[in-house]
Amino acid sequence: MVGGGPVGLMVACELALRGVSATVLERRDAIDPTVKAAYVNVPAAEALFRRGLLPEQPKPPTQARPGAAGKSAGPRFAGHFGGLLVDASEIDESDPGWRDTGFDVGIQFLPQQVIEERLEARARESGVDVRRGVEVIDTVDRGEDVIVTCADGSEVTARWLVACDGGRSAIRKRAEVPFDGDGPTMTGRQALVRWTGADALPVGWRRTPTGVFRRLGDLVLAAEFDGAPENRDEAITSDELESSIERVAGIRPNVNEIRSATRFTDNTRVARSYRSGRILLAGDAAHVHPPFGGQGLGLGIVDATNLAWRLALVVHGHPEGLLDGYTEERRPAAEWVLQFTRAQVGVMRTDSRSRAAGEMIARLMSTRDGATILAQEVSGVRHRYELGEPPIGDTAPNVRLADGARLSDRLAAGTGALVRPEDTVDPLPFPYTLIRPDGVIAWGGDEAPEPAAWPVDVPPAAFGVTS
Ligand SMILES: Cc1cc2nc3c(=O)[nH]c(=O)nc-3n(C[C@H](O)[C@H](O)[C@H](O)COP(=O)(O)OP(=O)(O)OC[C@H]3O[C@@H](n4cnc5c(N)ncnc54)[C@H](O)[C@@H]3O)c2cc1C
């Protein structure tokens, strides 16, 4: 892996779980302390749950209830859409869109650094070679392997390279993978500060005539829609932050200390392919979008779980064609998030048409259906893989098994599972259900498939079937 942010570490952990030797090259000496992700959506929370990586494992329900809607996404998260608040009291808990996975894992409110600390500890325990302070400056795909050159002149050779080096990925650029989408039109600034003169600043999300403002304690966000930042690499000064807050919120506080600060834009792009030869892209290296609605890290975590089982099988000798499904499945997931964030920027802009669209969206969001759909979208539960008729392509419910374990325990070693009627206490959608290593239902039928006539593109070995 090039890049030891959350996604690089997650890919490495998932590969190590499957016996693949993995090295992470990360230019930072320590985890980035910048305040970024505050929560991950439900699919990512479930992926972390399967690996025991949530700080406090939520208690699974006493009985999984497949088909009984509204049990899996946990406490409903009100959230916002383009700064417009979702009214939690309007959310329909019984809507079938709240797919029931039996995990009882809702959106997880976790600082990004907590996730990274846990992933790094897990990676090191699992034997991953995590090298910090190592910057990669060049990459050559030689067909049978990839060679990377580091800033100190050293070289590392690997059979495969997973580029997890963030939105401005040098590896993606070096591999000349087209990055399709829209360039930046706005500047957002988020900072954790010590300040005075801030008492009159509003708390929560506010749309103002000149932008969007949010304050949560001493964490402040000001978004202006009049162009991209001139230089994203320059440190944010107190004067820059105070001026932006004043322009957007009409009050100029005194920022005495900046404890963390970042600029962001609405650069909205996705890699045309997540694979170029022996180089694979994951996380922000494969897709960028503004952070409104908090989907980026979740998207990357699920990229990691989708890619790693495929790559591990290829490393263990299965056909490289298995990797095709990675782009085919994960690119649409990213495209959905890109559209979700484009729409938010659309209603956040300050021109009269955008304002009118925002007012209309606010009216729709005040209805039961509107609030429910928006809350489901923020939770990430509306996306599924188009692998066939549902529930093929859905996450398998985390059913109780006859031996007292849960399905998630059965998948913990990194394989999939062929679950037969006699294996479960709670019903799965089919008498015989093939569940992929990433927890997705790949196939279902009334009888067990013969390994010789395996019904899906995923090899039997991925399910732990060896004969
Ligand atoms: C203000 C803000 C708020 C956000 N809020 C949320 C949220 O609430 N929920 C959510 O899901 N997402 C959120 N996100 C998005 C989330 O932070 C990113 O999607 C996430 O960090 C992506 O992880 P990554 O590992 O792909 O990339 P990164 O976190 O960018 O990690 C890339 C790593 O690669 C390293 N690297 C880069 N180049 C090299 C090189 N040449 N050699 C070696 N190492 C290199 C970097 O140092 C870095 O550690 C937010 C983002 C921002 C900016």
PDBQT file of the ligand as one rigid body, heavy atoms in Angstrom, charges set to zero:
ROOT
HETATM    1  C1  LIG A 501     -13.451  18.438   6.770  1.00  0.00    +0.000 C 
HETATM    2  C2  LIG A 501     -13.667  16.991   6.443  1.00  0.00    +0.000 A 
HETATM    3  C3  LIG A 501     -14.659  16.283   7.103  1.00  0.00    +0.000 A 
HETATM    4  C4  LIG A 501     -14.892  14.931   6.787  1.00  0.00    +0.000 A 
HETATM    5  N1  LIG A 501     -15.877  14.257   7.453  1.00  0.00    +0.000 NA
HETATM    6  C5  LIG A 501     -16.131  12.963   7.134  1.00  0.00    +0.000 A 
HETATM    7  C6  LIG A 501     -17.113  12.209   7.849  1.00  0.00    +0.000 A 
HETATM    8  O1  LIG A 501     -17.728  12.692   8.792  1.00  0.00    +0.000 OA
HETATM    9  N2  LIG A 501     -17.323  10.900   7.478  1.00  0.00    +0.000 N 
HETATM   10  C7  LIG A 501     -16.621  10.315   6.462  1.00  0.00    +0.000 A 
HETATM   11  O2  LIG A 501     -16.874   9.137   6.158  1.00  0.00    +0.000 OA
HETATM   12  N3  LIG A 501     -15.663  11.000   5.794  1.00  0.00    +0.000 NA
HETATM   13  C8  LIG A 501     -15.394  12.286   6.109  1.00  0.00    +0.000 A 
HETATM   14  N4  LIG A 501     -14.383  12.967   5.467  1.00  0.00    +0.000 N 
HETATM   15  C9  LIG A 501     -13.611  12.278   4.419  1.00  0.00    +0.000 C 
HETATM   16  C10 LIG A 501     -12.448  11.455   5.004  1.00  0.00    +0.000 C 
HETATM   17  O3  LIG A 501     -11.654  12.248   5.838  1.00  0.00    +0.000 OA
HETATM   18  C11 LIG A 501     -11.616  10.886   3.844  1.00  0.00    +0.000 C 
HETATM   19  O4  LIG A 501     -12.491  10.280   2.920  1.00  0.00    +0.000 OA
HETATM   20  C12 LIG A 501     -10.583   9.859   4.332  1.00  0.00    +0.000 C 
HETATM   21  O5  LIG A 501      -9.518  10.481   5.018  1.00  0.00    +0.000 OA
HETATM   22  C13 LIG A 501      -9.986   9.081   3.144  1.00  0.00    +0.000 C 
HETATM   23  O6  LIG A 501      -9.040   8.166   3.612  1.00  0.00    +0.000 OA
HETATM   24  P1  LIG A 501      -7.850   7.671   2.670  1.00  0.00    +0.000 P 
HETATM   25  O7  LIG A 501      -7.059   6.701   3.477  1.00  0.00    +0.000 OA
HETATM   26  O8  LIG A 501      -8.408   7.255   1.356  1.00  0.00    +0.000 OA
HETATM   27  O9  LIG A 501      -7.012   8.974   2.359  1.00  0.00    +0.000 OA
HETATM   28  P2  LIG A 501      -6.203   9.921   3.362  1.00  0.00    +0.000 P 
HETATM   29  O10 LIG A 501      -6.874   9.990   4.680  1.00  0.00    +0.000 OA
HETATM   30  O11 LIG A 501      -5.981  11.193   2.611  1.00  0.00    +0.000 OA
HETATM   31  O12 LIG A 501      -4.835   9.164   3.567  1.00  0.00    +0.000 OA
HETATM   32  C14 LIG A 501      -3.858   9.140   2.545  1.00  0.00    +0.000 C 
HETATM   33  C15 LIG A 501      -2.513   8.884   3.178  1.00  0.00    +0.000 C 
HETATM   34  O13 LIG A 501      -1.534   8.732   2.158  1.00  0.00    +0.000 OA
HETATM   35  C16 LIG A 501      -0.361   9.396   2.558  1.00  0.00    +0.000 C 
HETATM   36  N5  LIG A 501       0.404   9.713   1.332  1.00  0.00    +0.000 N 
HETATM   37  C17 LIG A 501       0.024  10.529   0.330  1.00  0.00    +0.000 A 
HETATM   38  N6  LIG A 501       0.952  10.550  -0.636  1.00  0.00    +0.000 NA
HETATM   39  C18 LIG A 501       1.947   9.716  -0.225  1.00  0.00    +0.000 A 
HETATM   40  C19 LIG A 501       3.185   9.325  -0.804  1.00  0.00    +0.000 A 
HETATM   41  N7  LIG A 501       3.584   9.795  -2.001  1.00  0.00    +0.000 N 
HETATM   42  N8  LIG A 501       3.972   8.461  -0.127  1.00  0.00    +0.000 NA
HETATM   43  C20 LIG A 501       3.571   7.957   1.094  1.00  0.00    +0.000 A 
HETATM   44  N9  LIG A 501       2.413   8.321   1.671  1.00  0.00    +0.000 NA
HETATM   45  C21 LIG A 501       1.602   9.181   1.026  1.00  0.00    +0.000 A 
HETATM   46  C22 LIG A 501      -0.863  10.617   3.322  1.00  0.00    +0.000 C 
HETATM   47  O14 LIG A 501       0.115  11.133   4.204  1.00  0.00    +0.000 OA
HETATM   48  C23 LIG A 501      -2.059  10.047   4.059  1.00  0.00    +0.000 C 
HETATM   49  O15 LIG A 501      -1.741   9.554   5.340  1.00  0.00    +0.000 OA
HETATM   50  C24 LIG A 501     -14.114  14.307   5.775  1.00  0.00    +0.000 A 
HETATM   51  C25 LIG A 501     -13.105  15.024   5.119  1.00  0.00    +0.000 A 
HETATM   52  C26 LIG A 501     -12.882  16.350   5.452  1.00  0.00    +0.000 A 
HETATM   53  C27 LIG A 501     -11.791  17.101   4.745  1.00  0.00    +0.000 C 
ENDROOT
TORSDOF 0
